[in-house]
């Protein structure tokens, strides 16, 4: 199950908004220290409990990153090093450098009215935050949970469980499940095997039982059974 943090989280950044890079209801920017665990794909949380923001919480996923200094043009750096990259480290002062990140909004609380992301502190999302950001809380924490574990979300050294809703996987609202991956490395096969084991082990009892699972291969007869061994060519 999802673990709830014991200690108060430490902010890793802060939302910044300018006329050229404003914060919108769907996207925001934030800065961090140069050494940070944040990267592309990381899920972060913005807590807007400052200056009358009313406790608005925003969840976002990092989609881009930037790094730059206070140089007006690249030519200034070339002139400062007298055209020699080896002498750039001998500068009497170290220029300030910034790490700036762009994130797409996944969820806002409250959801209405939909407002721009507040200028507030940014935190790395924990297990509970990721469940809310991906809206898994709707079937994780209700009276009759229907969550089936399907894998892990990993970012910045953190590992958080990811669940699917059994009602949308096998129930009355079920649809197709598409699995994509690198060909020839058994990535898709491993995912399918894990999913099957998870379904039989974690399918909610109040939703009944899974008797069998059927597969239809798009390759038709070209697909060999898993137990078939190819014979070695002779001669």
Helices and strands as residue ranges (DSSP letters): E 13-16, E 27-32, E 43-48, E 56-69, H 74-80, G 85-90, E 97-109, E 121-124, H 127-133, H 137-140, E 147-155, E 158-165, H 166-169, H 187-202, G 205-207, G 220-222
